[in-house]
Amino acid sequence: MEKPLPASTRPDKSHVVVGTLNEGNDIVLYVKPAHRDAWKAPAFAPALGLFVSRGVPVYVSCNDQTERIY
């Protein structure tokens, strides 16, 4: 991606760690069970919107269970 993600996506603020799958073609959002829905927070919406608007598949992973959300 050509521009950095918003500061609101920092893991210490969002409780979401952004990674990649499939040689960087997909995004995976790692969350802890205590913050399972952190990726749904309004502060994370700009980052999620960026991924989705570019057609990048997005997954959420919690406790070694991964599911595609977009």
C-alpha positions as YAML, in Angstrom:
chain: A
units: angstrom
residues:
- id: 1
  name: MET
  ca: [0.00, 0.00, 0.00]
- id: 2
  name: GLU
  ca: [1.39, 3.36, -0.93]
- id: 3
  name: LYS
  ca: [0.39, 5.27, 2.20]
- id: 4
  name: PRO
  ca: [0.78, 4.31, 5.86]
- id: 5
  name: LEU
  ca: [-2.13, 3.11, 7.90]
- id: 6
  name: PRO
  ca: [-3.71, 5.58, 10.34]
- id: 7
  name: ALA
  ca: [-2.18, 5.88, 13.83]
- id: 8
  name: SER
  ca: [-5.44, 4.46, 15.22]
- id: 9
  name: THR
  ca: [-4.41, 1.05, 13.85]
- id: 10
  name: ARG
  ca: [-1.36, 0.78, 16.12]
- id: 11
  name: PRO
  ca: [-1.71, -2.49, 18.06]
- id: 12
  name: ASP
  ca: [-1.43, -0.73, 21.44]
- id: 13
  name: LYS
  ca: [-4.41, 1.45, 20.47]
- id: 14
  name: SER
  ca: [-6.54, -0.87, 18.34]
- id: 15
  name: HIS
  ca: [-5.75, -4.27, 19.90]
- id: 16
  name: VAL
  ca: [-5.33, -5.53, 16.33]
- id: 17
  name: VAL
  ca: [-2.08, -6.72, 14.76]
- id: 18
  name: VAL
  ca: [-2.15, -6.45, 10.97]
- id: 19
  name: GLY
  ca: [-0.32, -9.16, 9.04]
- id: 20
  name: THR
  ca: [-0.43, -10.83, 5.66]
- id: 21
  name: LEU
  ca: [-1.19, -14.27, 4.25]
- id: 22
  name: ASN
  ca: [-0.60, -15.89, 0.87]
- id: 23
  name: GLU
  ca: [2.68, -14.15, 0.08]
- id: 24
  name: GLY
  ca: [1.29, -10.73, 1.03]
- id: 25
  name: ASN
  ca: [-1.84, -10.90, -1.10]
- id: 26
  name: ASP
  ca: [-4.30, -11.16, 1.79]
- id: 27
  name: ILE
  ca: [-4.60, -9.24, 5.07]
- id: 28
  name: VAL
  ca: [-5.02, -11.01, 8.40]
- id: 29
  name: LEU
  ca: [-6.10, -9.17, 11.54]
- id: 30
  name: TYR
  ca: [-4.81, -10.90, 14.66]
- id: 31
  name: VAL
  ca: [-6.85, -10.31, 17.82]
- id: 32
  name: LYS
  ca: [-6.80, -11.75, 21.34]
- id: 33
  name: PRO
  ca: [-9.90, -13.38, 22.80]
- id: 34
  name: ALA
  ca: [-10.35, -10.45, 25.20]
- id: 35
  name: HIS
  ca: [-10.55, -8.12, 22.19]
- id: 36
  name: ARG
  ca: [-12.18, -10.46, 19.67]
- id: 37
  name: ASP
  ca: [-14.24, -7.67, 18.06]
- id: 38
  name: ALA
  ca: [-11.54, -4.97, 18.16]
- id: 39
  name: TRP
  ca: [-11.41, -4.92, 14.35]
- id: 40
  name: LYS
  ca: [-15.04, -3.71, 14.36]
- id: 41
  name: ALA
  ca: [-14.22, -0.54, 16.34]
- id: 42
  name: PRO
  ca: [-14.86, 2.79, 14.59]
- id: 43
  name: ALA
  ca: [-11.19, 3.75, 15.03]
- id: 44
  name: PHE
  ca: [-10.16, 0.76, 12.89]
- id: 45
  name: ALA
  ca: [-12.76, 1.43, 10.16]
- id: 46
  name: PRO
  ca: [-10.50, 3.59, 7.94]
- id: 47
  name: ALA
  ca: [-7.90, 0.83, 7.71]
- id: 48
  name: LEU
  ca: [-10.50, -1.83, 7.05]
- id: 49
  name: GLY
  ca: [-12.11, 0.37, 4.42]
- id: 50
  name: LEU
  ca: [-8.75, 0.82, 2.72]
- id: 51
  name: PHE
  ca: [-8.23, -2.93, 2.42]
- id: 52
  name: VAL
  ca: [-11.78, -3.64, 1.24]
- id: 53
  name: SER
  ca: [-11.83, -0.76, -1.28]
- id: 54
  name: ARG
  ca: [-8.73, -2.22, -2.92]
- id: 55
  name: GLY
  ca: [-10.26, -5.67, -3.17]
- id: 56
  name: VAL
  ca: [-7.83, -7.23, -0.71]
- id: 57
  name: PRO
  ca: [-9.23, -10.31, 1.05]
- id: 58
  name: VAL
  ca: [-9.36, -9.74, 4.83]
- id: 59
  name: TYR
  ca: [-9.26, -12.42, 7.51]
- id: 60
  name: VAL
  ca: [-9.53, -12.31, 11.31]
- id: 61
  name: SER
  ca: [-7.50, -14.71, 13.43]
- id: 62
  name: CYS
  ca: [-8.19, -15.39, 17.10]
- id: 63
  name: ASN
  ca: [-6.83, -18.36, 19.04]
- id: 64
  name: ASP
  ca: [-5.51, -19.99, 15.86]
- id: 65
  name: GLN
  ca: [-8.94, -19.87, 14.22]
- id: 66
  name: THR
  ca: [-9.01, -17.80, 11.06]
- id: 67
  name: GLU
  ca: [-12.06, -16.74, 9.10]
- id: 68
  name: ARG
  ca: [-12.53, -14.51, 6.09]
- id: 69
  name: ILE
  ca: [-14.57, -11.41, 6.81]
- id: 70
  name: TYR
  ca: [-14.22, -9.59, 3.43]
...
